[in-house]
């Protein structure tokens, strides 16, 4: 078949055959680009939901209403049945609502399995002995590995989105869960090459490995990498044997001690003190600064933004975007930490619950709170969270460092007009605009 014939497709919007990438990208009719982008947005959102749902399901928690919505969303996007832009926006909002439900389900699964997180200091160096680094989001995989390595002399280190695991009582009770190495997901090639340890990837954000560590890396659950051994189920004997065959790590003090594990109950236990400090003018504003980090040069904005914030502000953070700022010593305001790590990306539900509780405490709507969200990057999970926030009516969100790929001028116009979505700019100027200074 000739290439041009093989690439021919029928455009249901234009009722004509187009070739190559067709008008879904080039905009022959001027209508399909926005529809196609909204379909892509819904696909990304449901992919993020599916990731959260997977981790809940592996812990035994399911919800038929979420499953039913995913079926409808897949049907609307992966087949040629829905070309109505307004309805696709409606579905995106509904996806945001269902993602709130999904995050609540996963949070329930985590807490009922491993206990309510509590503030915990986490070392960032190594101690002498054999080691395993676990990366990703999979608490069940980490828990199974910790159980199987207990008493073996192997030390287990978390990486990236598994840092919050140290706050769960059911996981931190293992004394050989000794610390966190590295930062966000994109440092793994350099990090994994540096330390002669076994490596276990538990979820998305794993990268194609370098040759120098490929043979000592393993995947589990939904992850697969070329040339990397995959572990079906939760028997990690091969990972343990590999770790024991490798040289011991030397003791290497970390540059900083990180603090994680601020659950909803921990933060809300401080609500009366927070209210008192706000009413006394000692806390002027709250910021949620986090999301999915990226190696984009513009992502340096977030560290500079937090560094420039006045001393009478509080910063909540979550997801791997926290690694831009979680080594900063921001101090406290009369015992209230100025930097509060709420956990993984799925723990956005914790931030939502805290915001709703504070709104109730002050007798105002969420948008009347002295609270601004400054979010980074927009991959599948972050897109799902963005639509959750929009579905809850939260406005004035700052977004960056670049626009999501599915946003065009028409979509951006709707997001700005309906939700007051804003793009990050200069950190100093953005702070002045937010605080009215």
C-alpha positions as a Markdown table, in Angstrom:
| # | Residue | x | y | z |
|---|---|---|---|---|
| 1 | Unk | 0.0 | 0.0 | 0.0 |
| 2 | Unk | 1.4 | 3.4 | -0.9 |
| 3 | Unk | 2.3 | 5.6 | 2.0 |
| 4 | Unk | -0.2 | 8.3 | 1.1 |
| 5 | Unk | -3.0 | 5.7 | 0.8 |
| 6 | Unk | -2.0 | 4.1 | 4.1 |
| 7 | Unk | -2.2 | 7.4 | 5.9 |
| 8 | Unk | -5.6 | 8.4 | 4.4 |
| 9 | Unk | -8.4 | 8.8 | 6.9 |
| 10 | Unk | -12.0 | 9.9 | 7.0 |
| 11 | Unk | -12.8 | 13.1 | 8.9 |
| 12 | Unk | -16.2 | 12.8 | 10.4 |
| 13 | Unk | -16.3 | 16.5 | 11.1 |
| 14 | Unk | -15.7 | 17.6 | 7.4 |
| 15 | Unk | -17.2 | 14.4 | 5.9 |
| 16 | Unk | -14.3 | 14.1 | 3.6 |
| 17 | Unk | -11.1 | 12.0 | 3.3 |
| 18 | Unk | -7.9 | 13.7 | 4.5 |
| 19 | Unk | -4.4 | 12.5 | 4.3 |
| 20 | Unk | -1.4 | 12.5 | 6.6 |
| 21 | Unk | -2.2 | 13.9 | 10.0 |
| 22 | Unk | -5.3 | 15.4 | 8.5 |
| 23 | Unk | -7.2 | 18.4 | 9.8 |
| 24 | Unk | -7.1 | 17.2 | 13.4 |
| 25 | Unk | -3.7 | 19.0 | 13.5 |
| 26 | Unk | -3.6 | 21.4 | 10.5 |
| 27 | Unk | -7.1 | 22.9 | 10.9 |
| 28 | Unk | -8.5 | 22.5 | 7.4 |
| 29 | Unk | -12.1 | 23.2 | 8.6 |
| 30 | Unk | -11.2 | 25.3 | 11.6 |
| 31 | Unk | -13.3 | 23.2 | 14.0 |
| 32 | Unk | -11.6 | 19.9 | 14.5 |
| 33 | Unk | -8.4 | 21.2 | 16.1 |
| 34 | Unk | -10.2 | 22.3 | 19.3 |
| 35 | Unk | -12.3 | 19.2 | 19.4 |
| 36 | Unk | -9.3 | 17.0 | 18.9 |
| 37 | Unk | -7.4 | 18.8 | 21.7 |
| 38 | Unk | -10.4 | 18.4 | 24.0 |
| 39 | Unk | -10.4 | 14.7 | 23.3 |
| 40 | Unk | -6.7 | 14.6 | 24.0 |
| 41 | Unk | -7.3 | 16.4 | 27.3 |
| 42 | Unk | -9.9 | 13.9 | 28.3 |
| 43 | Unk | -7.6 | 11.0 | 27.4 |
| 44 | Unk | -4.9 | 12.5 | 29.6 |
| 45 | Unk | -7.3 | 13.1 | 32.5 |
| 46 | Unk | -8.6 | 9.5 | 32.4 |
| 47 | Unk | -5.0 | 8.2 | 32.2 |
| 48 | Unk | -4.2 | 10.1 | 35.4 |
| 49 | Unk | -7.4 | 8.7 | 37.0 |
| 50 | Unk | -6.5 | 5.2 | 35.9 |
| 51 | Unk | -3.1 | 5.5 | 37.5 |
| 52 | Unk | -4.6 | 6.4 | 40.9 |
| 53 | Unk | -7.3 | 3.8 | 40.5 |
| 54 | Unk | -4.7 | 1.1 | 39.8 |
| 55 | Unk | -2.9 | 1.7 | 43.1 |
| 56 | Unk | -6.2 | 1.7 | 45.0 |
| 57 | Unk | -7.3 | -1.5 | 43.3 |
| 58 | Unk | -4.1 | -3.3 | 44.1 |
| 59 | Unk | -4.8 | -2.6 | 47.8 |
| 60 | Unk | -8.3 | -4.0 | 47.3 |
| 61 | Unk | -10.3 | -0.8 | 47.0 |
| 62 | Unk | -12.6 | -0.3 | 44.0 |
| 63 | Unk | -15.6 | 1.9 | 43.0 |
| 64 | Unk | -18.0 | 0.9 | 40.2 |
| 65 | Unk | -19.0 | 4.5 | 39.6 |
| 66 | Unk | -15.4 | 5.4 | 38.7 |
| 67 | Unk | -15.2 | 2.3 | 36.4 |
| 68 | Unk | -18.4 | 3.3 | 34.7 |
| 69 | Unk | -17.2 | 6.9 | 34.0 |
| 70 | Unk | -13.9 | 5.6 | 32.6 |
| 71 | Unk | -15.9 | 3.4 | 30.2 |
| 72 | Unk | -17.9 | 6.4 | 29.0 |
| 73 | Unk | -14.9 | 8.6 | 28.7 |
| 74 | Unk | -12.9 | 6.0 | 26.7 |
| 75 | Unk | -15.9 | 5.6 | 24.4 |
| 76 | Unk | -16.1 | 9.3 | 23.8 |
| 77 | Unk | -12.5 | 9.7 | 23.0 |
| 78 | Unk | -11.1 | 6.5 | 21.5 |
| 79 | Unk | -13.9 | 6.0 | 19.1 |
| 80 | Unk | -15.5 | 8.4 | 16.6 |
| 81 | Unk | -18.6 | 9.2 | 18.5 |
| 82 | Unk | -18.2 | 12.7 | 20.1 |
| 83 | Unk | -17.3 | 15.8 | 18.2 |
| 84 | Unk | -19.2 | 18.3 | 20.4 |
| 85 | Unk | -16.7 | 20.7 | 21.9 |
| 86 | Unk | -19.2 | 21.9 | 24.6 |
| 87 | Unk | -19.9 | 18.3 | 25.6 |
| 88 | Unk | -16.2 | 17.4 | 25.8 |
| 89 | Unk | -15.7 | 20.4 | 28.1 |
| 90 | Unk | -18.6 | 19.1 | 30.2 |
| 91 | Unk | -17.0 | 15.6 | 30.3 |
| 92 | Unk | -13.7 | 17.2 | 31.4 |
| 93 | Unk | -15.4 | 18.8 | 34.3 |
| 94 | Unk | -17.1 | 15.5 | 35.2 |
| 95 | Unk | -13.7 | 13.8 | 34.9 |
| 96 | Unk | -12.4 | 16.3 | 37.4 |
| 97 | Unk | -15.3 | 15.4 | 39.8 |
| 98 | Unk | -14.6 | 11.7 | 39.3 |
| 99 | Unk | -10.9 | 12.2 | 39.9 |
| 100 | Unk | -11.7 | 13.8 | 43.3 |
| 101 | Unk | -13.6 | 10.6 | 44.0 |
| 102 | Unk | -10.7 | 8.5 | 42.8 |
| 103 | Unk | -8.1 | 10.4 | 44.9 |
| 104 | Unk | -10.4 | 10.0 | 48.0 |
| 105 | Unk | -10.5 | 6.2 | 47.3 |
| 106 | Unk | -6.8 | 5.9 | 47.0 |
| 107 | Unk | -6.2 | 8.0 | 50.1 |
| 108 | Unk | -8.6 | 5.8 | 52.0 |
| 109 | Unk | -6.7 | 2.8 | 50.8 |
| 110 | Unk | -3.4 | 4.2 | 51.9 |
| 111 | Unk | -4.6 | 5.3 | 55.3 |
| 112 | Unk | -6.5 | 2.1 | 56.1 |
| 113 | Unk | -3.6 | 0.0 | 55.0 |
| 114 | Unk | -0.6 | 2.0 | 56.4 |
| 115 | Unk | -2.1 | 4.4 | 58.9 |
| 116 | Unk | -2.4 | 8.2 | 58.9 |
| 117 | Unk | 0.8 | 9.9 | 57.8 |
| 118 | Unk | 2.7 | 11.9 | 60.5 |
| 119 | Unk | 5.4 | 14.5 | 60.2 |
| 120 | Unk | 8.7 | 12.6 | 59.7 |
| 121 | Unk | 12.3 | 13.7 | 59.1 |
| 122 | Unk | 14.0 | 11.8 | 56.2 |
| 123 | Unk | 17.7 | 11.5 | 55.7 |
| 124 | Unk | 19.1 | 12.1 | 52.2 |
| 125 | Unk | 22.4 | 10.4 | 52.5 |
| 126 | Unk | 23.5 | 6.7 | 52.6 |
| 127 | Unk | 24.5 | 4.4 | 55.4 |
| 128 | Unk | 26.9 | 1.5 | 55.1 |
| 129 | Unk | 25.5 | -1.7 | 53.7 |
| 130 | Unk | 23.7 | -3.2 | 50.7 |
| 131 | Unk | 20.9 | -1.1 | 49.3 |
| 132 | Unk | 17.8 | -1.0 | 47.1 |
| 133 | Unk | 16.3 | 2.2 | 45.7 |
| 134 | Unk | 12.5 | 2.1 | 45.0 |
| 135 | Unk | 11.0 | 4.7 | 42.7 |
| 136 | Unk | 7.5 | 5.5 | 41.5 |
| 137 | Unk | 4.3 | 5.8 | 43.4 |
| 138 | Unk | 3.6 | 2.2 | 44.5 |
| 139 | Unk | 3.2 | 1.9 | 48.3 |
| 140 | Unk | 2.1 | -1.7 | 48.1 |
| 141 | Unk | 5.2 | -2.7 | 46.2 |
| 142 | Unk | 7.4 | -0.8 | 48.7 |
| 143 | Unk | 5.6 | -2.4 | 51.7 |
| 144 | Unk | 6.0 | -5.9 | 50.3 |
| 145 | Unk | 9.7 | -5.2 | 49.7 |
| 146 | Unk | 10.2 | -3.8 | 53.2 |
| 147 | Unk | 8.6 | -6.9 | 54.7 |
| 148 | Unk | 10.8 | -9.3 | 52.6 |
| 149 | Unk | 14.0 | -7.4 | 53.3 |
| 150 | Unk | 13.6 | -7.1 | 57.0 |
| 151 | Unk | 16.5 | -8.8 | 58.8 |
| 152 | Unk | 18.5 | -9.2 | 55.6 |
| 153 | Unk | 20.9 | -6.3 | 56.2 |
| 154 | Unk | 19.7 | -4.5 | 53.1 |
| 155 | Unk | 18.8 | -0.8 | 53.4 |
| 156 | Unk | 15.9 | 0.5 | 51.4 |
| 157 | Unk | 15.9 | 4.0 | 50.0 |
| 158 | Unk | 13.0 | 5.9 | 48.3 |
| 159 | Unk | 13.2 | 8.1 | 45.3 |
| 160 | Unk | 11.0 | 10.9 | 44.0 |
| 161 | Unk | 7.3 | 10.3 | 44.6 |
| 162 | Unk | 7.9 | 7.6 | 47.2 |
| 163 | Unk | 9.4 | 10.2 | 49.7 |
| 164 | Unk | 6.0 | 10.6 | 51.4 |
| 165 | Unk | 6.1 | 6.8 | 52.2 |
| 166 | Unk | 8.3 | 7.7 | 55.2 |
| 167 | Unk | 5.3 | 9.4 | 56.9 |
| 168 | Unk | 3.1 | 6.3 | 57.0 |
| 169 | Unk | 3.3 | 4.4 | 60.4 |
| 170 | Unk | 2.9 | 1.0 | 58.6 |
| 171 | Unk | 6.0 | 1.7 | 56.5 |
| 172 | Unk | 8.2 | 3.9 | 58.7 |
| 173 | Unk | 8.2 | 1.1 | 61.3 |
| 174 | Unk | 10.7 | -0.7 | 59.2 |
| 175 | Unk | 14.0 | 0.5 | 60.5 |
| 176 | Unk | 15.8 | -0.4 | 57.3 |
| 177 | Unk | 13.7 | 2.2 | 55.4 |
| 178 | Unk | 16.6 | 4.6 | 55.9 |
| 179 | Unk | 16.2 | 7.6 | 53.6 |
| 180 | Unk | 15.5 | 9.2 | 50.3 |
| 181 | Unk | 18.0 | 9.6 | 47.5 |
| 182 | Unk | 17.7 | 12.1 | 44.6 |
| 183 | Unk | 14.9 | 14.4 | 43.7 |
| 184 | Unk | 12.3 | 14.4 | 41.0 |
| 185 | Unk | 11.8 | 11.6 | 38.4 |
| 186 | Unk | 14.1 | 13.0 | 35.7 |
| 187 | Unk | 17.3 | 12.7 | 37.8 |
| 188 | Unk | 17.1 | 8.9 | 37.9 |
| 189 | Unk | 19.7 | 8.2 | 35.1 |
| 190 | Unk | 22.4 | 10.1 | 36.9 |
| 191 | Unk | 21.3 | 8.9 | 40.4 |
| 192 | Unk | 20.9 | 5.2 | 39.5 |
| 193 | Unk | 24.3 | 5.3 | 37.8 |
| 194 | Unk | 25.9 | 6.8 | 40.9 |
| 195 | Unk | 24.9 | 4.1 | 43.5 |
| 196 | Unk | 25.7 | 0.4 | 43.0 |
| 197 | Unk | 22.4 | -0.8 | 44.3 |
| 198 | Unk | 19.4 | -2.8 | 43.0 |
| 199 | Unk | 16.6 | -0.6 | 41.7 |
| 200 | Unk | 12.8 | -1.3 | 41.7 |
| 201 | Unk | 10.5 | 0.8 | 39.5 |
| 202 | Unk | 6.9 | 0.6 | 40.7 |
| 203 | Unk | 4.9 | 2.9 | 38.5 |
| 204 | Unk | 5.1 | 5.6 | 35.7 |
| 205 | Unk | 8.0 | 8.0 | 35.5 |
| 206 | Unk | 10.6 | 5.3 | 35.0 |
| 207 | Unk | 13.0 | 6.2 | 32.2 |
| 208 | Unk | 14.8 | 3.9 | 29.7 |
| 209 | Unk | 17.9 | 2.9 | 31.7 |
| 210 | Unk | 21.5 | 3.4 | 30.9 |
| 211 | Unk | 23.6 | 0.3 | 30.3 |
| 212 | Unk | 25.6 | 0.8 | 33.5 |
| 213 | Unk | 22.6 | 0.0 | 35.7 |
| 214 | Unk | 20.2 | -1.9 | 33.4 |
| 215 | Unk | 21.1 | -5.4 | 34.7 |
| 216 | Unk | 20.5 | -4.3 | 38.3 |
| 217 | Unk | 17.1 | -2.6 | 37.6 |
| 218 | Unk | 13.7 | -4.4 | 38.0 |
| 219 | Unk | 10.2 | -3.3 | 37.3 |
| 220 | Unk | 6.9 | -4.4 | 38.9 |
| 221 | Unk | 3.2 | -3.7 | 38.6 |
| 222 | Unk | 2.3 | -1.8 | 35.4 |
| 223 | Unk | 5.9 | -0.8 | 34.5 |
| 224 | Unk | 7.9 | -2.4 | 31.7 |
| 225 | Unk | 11.4 | -1.4 | 30.4 |
| 226 | Unk | 13.3 | -2.9 | 27.5 |
| 227 | Unk | 16.1 | -5.3 | 28.7 |
| 228 | Unk | 14.9 | -4.9 | 32.4 |
| 229 | Unk | 13.6 | -7.9 | 34.3 |
| 230 | Unk | 10.0 | -7.6 | 35.3 |
| 231 | Unk | 8.6 | -9.0 | 38.6 |
| 232 | Unk | 5.1 | -10.4 | 38.3 |
| 233 | Unk | 3.3 | -10.2 | 41.6 |
| 234 | Unk | 5.1 | -9.1 | 44.8 |
| 235 | Unk | 7.8 | -11.7 | 45.3 |
| 236 | Unk | 11.0 | -9.6 | 45.1 |
| 237 | Unk | 13.5 | -12.3 | 45.8 |
| 238 | Unk | 15.4 | -11.5 | 42.5 |
| 239 | Unk | 15.8 | -7.9 | 43.6 |
| 240 | Unk | 17.0 | -8.9 | 47.0 |
| 241 | Unk | 19.5 | -11.4 | 45.6 |
| 242 | Unk | 20.8 | -8.7 | 43.2 |
| 243 | Unk | 21.2 | -6.2 | 46.1 |
| 244 | Unk | 23.2 | -8.8 | 48.1 |
| 245 | Unk | 25.5 | -9.5 | 45.2 |
| 246 | Unk | 26.5 | -5.8 | 44.8 |
| 247 | Unk | 29.1 | -3.9 | 46.7 |
| 248 | Unk | 28.1 | -2.2 | 50.0 |
| 249 | Unk | 27.5 | 1.5 | 50.0 |
| 250 | Unk | 29.7 | 3.7 | 52.1 |
| 251 | Unk | 28.3 | 6.0 | 54.7 |
| 252 | Unk | 27.6 | 9.4 | 53.1 |
| 253 | Unk | 25.9 | 12.1 | 55.0 |
| 254 | Unk | 23.1 | 13.9 | 53.1 |
| 255 | Unk | 23.1 | 17.6 | 52.4 |
| 256 | Unk | 19.7 | 18.2 | 54.0 |
| 257 | Unk | 17.1 | 16.5 | 56.1 |
| 258 | Unk | 13.6 | 16.6 | 54.5 |
| 259 | Unk | 10.3 | 16.6 | 56.4 |
| 260 | Unk | 7.2 | 14.9 | 55.0 |
| 261 | Unk | 4.0 | 13.4 | 56.3 |
| 262 | Unk | 1.7 | 16.3 | 57.0 |
| 263 | Unk | -1.7 | 14.6 | 56.7 |
| 264 | Unk | -5.1 | 16.3 | 56.8 |
| 265 | Unk | -5.6 | 15.5 | 60.5 |
| 266 | Unk | -2.2 | 16.9 | 61.4 |
| 267 | Unk | -2.7 | 20.2 | 59.6 |
| 268 | Unk | -6.3 | 20.6 | 60.8 |
| 269 | Unk | -5.2 | 19.9 | 64.4 |
| 270 | Unk | -3.5 | 23.3 | 64.0 |
| 271 | Unk | -6.6 | 25.1 | 62.6 |
| 272 | Unk | -7.4 | 27.1 | 65.7 |
| 273 | Unk | -3.8 | 28.4 | 65.9 |
| 274 | Unk | -3.8 | 29.1 | 62.2 |
| 275 | Unk | -7.1 | 31.1 | 62.6 |
| 276 | Unk | -5.6 | 33.1 | 65.4 |
| 277 | Unk | -2.5 | 33.9 | 63.5 |
| 278 | Unk | -4.4 | 34.9 | 60.4 |
| 279 | Unk | -6.7 | 37.2 | 62.4 |
| 280 | Unk | -3.7 | 38.7 | 64.1 |
| 281 | Unk | -2.1 | 39.5 | 60.8 |
| 282 | Unk | 0.8 | 37.2 | 61.4 |
| 283 | Unk | -0.1 | 34.9 | 58.5 |
| 284 | Unk | -1.0 | 36.9 | 55.4 |
| 285 | Unk | -1.4 | 34.3 | 52.7 |
| 286 | Unk | -1.2 | 30.6 | 51.9 |
| 287 | Unk | 0.3 | 29.2 | 48.7 |
| 288 | Unk | 0.1 | 25.7 | 47.3 |
| 289 | Unk | 3.2 | 25.3 | 45.2 |
| 290 | Unk | 3.7 | 21.9 | 43.6 |
| 291 | Unk | 2.7 | 19.6 | 40.9 |
| 292 | Unk | 4.8 | 17.6 | 38.4 |
| 293 | Unk | 8.3 | 18.7 | 38.0 |
| 294 | Unk | 10.1 | 18.8 | 34.7 |
| 295 | Unk | 13.6 | 19.5 | 33.4 |
| 296 | Unk | 12.4 | 22.6 | 31.6 |
| 297 | Unk | 14.6 | 25.6 | 32.3 |
| 298 | Unk | 11.6 | 27.7 | 33.1 |
| 299 | Unk | 10.8 | 25.3 | 36.1 |
| 300 | Unk | 13.4 | 27.2 | 38.1 |
| 301 | Unk | 10.6 | 29.8 | 38.5 |
| 302 | Unk | 9.1 | 27.8 | 41.4 |
| 303 | Unk | 12.1 | 27.8 | 43.6 |
| 304 | Unk | 12.7 | 31.5 | 43.0 |
| 305 | Unk | 9.0 | 32.2 | 43.7 |
| 306 | Unk | 9.1 | 30.5 | 47.1 |
| 307 | Unk | 12.5 | 32.0 | 48.0 |
| 308 | Unk | 11.0 | 35.5 | 47.4 |
| 309 | Unk | 7.8 | 35.0 | 49.5 |
| 310 | Unk | 7.4 | 37.2 | 52.5 |
| 311 | Unk | 8.0 | 35.7 | 56.0 |
| 312 | Unk | 4.3 | 36.0 | 56.8 |
| 313 | Unk | 3.3 | 33.4 | 54.2 |
| 314 | Unk | 2.8 | 29.6 | 54.4 |
| 315 | Unk | 3.7 | 27.2 | 51.6 |
| 316 | Unk | 1.9 | 23.9 | 51.1 |
| 317 | Unk | 3.6 | 21.5 | 48.6 |
| 318 | Unk | 3.0 | 18.1 | 47.1 |
| 319 | Unk | 4.0 | 15.8 | 44.2 |
| 320 | Unk | 7.5 | 15.8 | 42.8 |
| 321 | Unk | 7.3 | 19.5 | 42.2 |
| 322 | Unk | 8.2 | 19.8 | 45.9 |
| 323 | Unk | 11.8 | 18.9 | 45.1 |
| 324 | Unk | 12.2 | 22.4 | 43.7 |
| 325 | Unk | 11.7 | 23.8 | 47.2 |
| 326 | Unk | 11.7 | 21.2 | 49.9 |
| 327 | Unk | 15.3 | 21.7 | 50.8 |
| 328 | Unk | 14.7 | 25.4 | 51.7 |
| 329 | Unk | 14.7 | 26.4 | 55.3 |
| 330 | Unk | 11.7 | 28.6 | 55.6 |
| 331 | Unk | 11.4 | 28.5 | 59.4 |
| 332 | Unk | 8.0 | 28.8 | 61.1 |
| 333 | Unk | 5.4 | 31.2 | 62.3 |
| 334 | Unk | 4.9 | 30.7 | 66.0 |
| 335 | Unk | 5.3 | 26.9 | 65.6 |
| 336 | Unk | 3.4 | 26.6 | 62.3 |
| 337 | Unk | 5.9 | 25.4 | 59.7 |
| 338 | Unk | 6.2 | 27.7 | 56.7 |
| 339 | Unk | 6.8 | 24.7 | 54.4 |
| 340 | Unk | 4.3 | 21.8 | 54.7 |
| 341 | Unk | 4.8 | 18.7 | 52.5 |
| 342 | Unk | 1.4 | 17.1 | 52.0 |
| 343 | Unk | 2.6 | 14.0 | 50.0 |
| 344 | Unk | 2.3 | 12.5 | 46.6 |
| 345 | Unk | 0.4 | 14.0 | 43.6 |
| 346 | Unk | -2.7 | 12.0 | 44.6 |
| 347 | Unk | -2.6 | 13.7 | 47.9 |
| 348 | Unk | -4.0 | 16.8 | 46.2 |
| 349 | Unk | -7.1 | 15.6 | 47.9 |
| 350 | Unk | -5.5 | 16.4 | 51.2 |
| 351 | Unk | -4.9 | 20.0 | 50.0 |
| 352 | Unk | -8.5 | 20.2 | 48.8 |
| 353 | Unk | -9.9 | 19.0 | 52.1 |
| 354 | Unk | -7.7 | 21.4 | 54.1 |
| 355 | Unk | -8.8 | 24.3 | 51.9 |
| 356 | Unk | -12.5 | 23.4 | 52.3 |
| 357 | Unk | -12.0 | 23.1 | 56.1 |
| 358 | Unk | -10.3 | 26.5 | 56.3 |
| 359 | Unk | -13.0 | 28.0 | 54.2 |
| 360 | Unk | -15.6 | 26.7 | 56.7 |
| 361 | Unk | -13.5 | 27.8 | 59.6 |
| 362 | Unk | -13.4 | 31.4 | 58.3 |
| 363 | Unk | -16.9 | 31.3 | 57.0 |
| 364 | Unk | -16.0 | 32.1 | 53.4 |
| 365 | Unk | -15.9 | 30.3 | 50.1 |
| 366 | Unk | -12.6 | 28.7 | 48.9 |
| 367 | Unk | -12.0 | 31.5 | 46.4 |
| 368 | Unk | -12.3 | 34.1 | 49.3 |
| 369 | Unk | -9.5 | 32.4 | 51.3 |
| 370 | Unk | -6.0 | 34.1 | 51.3 |
| 371 | Unk | -4.9 | 31.1 | 49.2 |
| 372 | Unk | -3.2 | 30.9 | 45.8 |
| 373 | Unk | -2.4 | 27.8 | 43.8 |
| 374 | Unk | 0.8 | 27.9 | 41.7 |
| 375 | Unk | 1.1 | 24.6 | 39.8 |
| 376 | Unk | 3.8 | 23.1 | 37.7 |
| 377 | Unk | 3.7 | 21.2 | 34.4 |
| 378 | Unk | 0.7 | 19.3 | 33.0 |
| 379 | Unk | 1.1 | 15.6 | 32.3 |
| 380 | Unk | -1.6 | 13.0 | 32.8 |
| 381 | Unk | -2.0 | 13.1 | 36.6 |
| 382 | Unk | -1.6 | 16.9 | 36.8 |
| 383 | Unk | -4.2 | 17.3 | 34.1 |
| 384 | Unk | -6.6 | 15.2 | 36.1 |
| 385 | Unk | -5.9 | 17.3 | 39.2 |
| 386 | Unk | -6.3 | 20.5 | 37.3 |
| 387 | Unk | -9.8 | 19.5 | 36.2 |
| 388 | Unk | -10.6 | 18.4 | 39.8 |
| 389 | Unk | -9.7 | 21.9 | 41.0 |
| 390 | Unk | -11.7 | 23.5 | 38.2 |
| 391 | Unk | -14.7 | 21.2 | 38.9 |
| 392 | Unk | -14.6 | 22.4 | 42.5 |
| 393 | Unk | -14.9 | 26.0 | 41.2 |
| 394 | Unk | -11.4 | 27.1 | 42.3 |
| 395 | Unk | -10.3 | 30.1 | 40.3 |
| 396 | Unk | -7.2 | 32.2 | 39.9 |
| 397 | Unk | -4.8 | 29.2 | 39.5 |
| 398 | Unk | -1.3 | 30.1 | 38.3 |
| 399 | Unk | 0.0 | 27.5 | 35.8 |
| 400 | Unk | 3.4 | 26.8 | 34.1 |
| 401 | Unk | 6.1 | 26.6 | 33.2 |
| 402 | Unk | 4.6 | 26.0 | 29.8 |
| 403 | Unk | 1.0 | 25.4 | 28.6 |
| 404 | Unk | -0.3 | 21.8 | 28.3 |
| 405 | Unk | 0.0 | 20.6 | 24.7 |
| 406 | Unk | -3.7 | 20.2 | 24.3 |
| 407 | Unk | -4.4 | 23.9 | 25.0 |
| 408 | Unk | -4.9 | 26.2 | 22.0 |
| 409 | Unk | -6.0 | 29.9 | 21.9 |
| 410 | Unk | -9.7 | 29.0 | 22.0 |
| 411 | Unk | -9.3 | 26.6 | 24.9 |
| 412 | Unk | -7.1 | 29.1 | 26.8 |
| 413 | Unk | -9.7 | 31.8 | 26.3 |
| 414 | Unk | -12.4 | 29.6 | 27.9 |
| 415 | Unk | -10.1 | 28.7 | 30.8 |
| 416 | Unk | -9.3 | 32.3 | 31.4 |
| 417 | Unk | -12.9 | 33.6 | 31.1 |
| 418 | Unk | -14.5 | 30.8 | 33.1 |
| 419 | Unk | -11.8 | 30.0 | 35.7 |
| 420 | Unk | -9.5 | 33.0 | 35.7 |
| 421 | Unk | -6.6 | 30.6 | 34.8 |
| 422 | Unk | -3.3 | 32.5 | 34.8 |
| 423 | Unk | 0.1 | 31.7 | 33.4 |
| 424 | Unk | 3.2 | 32.2 | 35.5 |
| 425 | Unk | 5.5 | 35.0 | 34.5 |
| 426 | Unk | 8.1 | 36.8 | 36.6 |
| 427 | Unk | 8.1 | 35.4 | 40.1 |
| 428 | Unk | 8.6 | 38.8 | 41.8 |
| 429 | Unk | 5.9 | 40.4 | 39.7 |
| 430 | Unk | 3.5 | 37.5 | 40.3 |
| 431 | Unk | 4.0 | 37.7 | 44.0 |
| 432 | Unk | 3.2 | 41.5 | 43.9 |
| 433 | Unk | 0.1 | 40.8 | 41.9 |
| 434 | Unk | -1.1 | 38.1 | 44.3 |
| 435 | Unk | -0.4 | 39.9 | 47.5 |
| 436 | Unk | -1.4 | 43.3 | 46.2 |
| 437 | Unk | 1.9 | 44.7 | 47.2 |
